[in-house]
């Protein structure tokens, strides 16, 4: 189905216990497309839930670490600290998060912010890994770190948020458990 407009979503959300919203993305033909793909679609889905299924037991938004923005001096910030996105994609994801958190009084919402996801089927990081294996990729400045997560671990974390009890109305980070330098 389509996430635009919201009226078309009512049949999809009728009678469901939980929604995991992972639609969206960073690829668009223009800047407005980034917001349409991420914040507008989230707003449409939330509106459909409010109108059709306000007693839903769980809504999980799969956002992005980009919504949080980079950590200064590689010092991790609390997930609930103010967002500081630096790209349109990050700002669109932050808008989707804000729309979601506004509904916390209506139904249980949770936000998960995965970092770069790798694993089978990945088409975004594979070209980078291939370039690195041939010694062709530049390495960003020394001292910076990044977080990653395997697709299986990310899927497990998302399912846990949809199925297991936890504090709602919050944002959660998820990663493989170790921060790596760009060189690593």
Rosetta blueprint (number, residue, H / E / L):
1 X L
2 X L
3 X L
4 X L
5 X L
6 X H
7 X H
8 X H
9 X H
10 X H
11 X H
12 X H
13 X H
14 X L
15 X L
16 X L
17 X L
18 X E
19 X E
20 X E
21 X E
22 X L
23 X L
24 X L
25 X L
26 X L
27 X L
28 X L
29 X L
30 X L
31 X H
32 X H
33 X H
34 X H
35 X H
36 X H
37 X H
38 X H
39 X H
40 X H
41 X H
42 X H
43 X H
44 X H
45 X H
46 X H
47 X H
48 X H
49 X H
50 X H
51 X H
52 X H
53 X L
54 X L
55 X L
56 X L
57 X L
58 X E
59 X E
60 X E
61 X E
62 X E
63 X L
64 X L
65 X H
66 X H
67 X H
68 X H
69 X L
70 X L
71 X L
72 X H
73 X H
74 X H
75 X L
76 X L
77 X L
78 X L
79 X L
80 X L
81 X L
82 X L
83 X L
84 X L
85 X L
86 X L
87 X L
88 X H
89 X H
90 X H
91 X H
92 X H
93 X H
94 X H
95 X H
96 X H
97 X H
98 X H
99 X H
100 X H
101 X H
102 X H
103 X L
104 X L
105 X L
106 X L
107 X L
108 X L
109 X E
110 X E
111 X E
112 X E
113 X E
114 X E
115 X L
116 X E
117 X E
118 X E
119 X L
120 X L
121 X L
122 X L
123 X L
124 X L
125 X L
126 X H
127 X H
128 X H
129 X H
130 X H
131 X H
132 X H
133 X H
134 X L
135 X L
136 X L
137 X L
138 X L
139 X L
140 X L
141 X L
142 X L
143 X L
144 X L
145 X E
146 X E
147 X L
148 X E
149 X E
150 X E
151 X H
152 X H
153 X H
154 X H
155 X H
156 X H
157 X H
158 X H
159 X H
160 X H
161 X H
162 X H
163 X H
164 X L
165 X L
166 X L
167 X L
168 X L
169 X L
170 X E
171 X E
172 X E
173 X E
174 X E
175 X L
176 X L
177 X L
178 X L
179 X L
180 X E
181 X E
182 X L
183 X L
184 X L
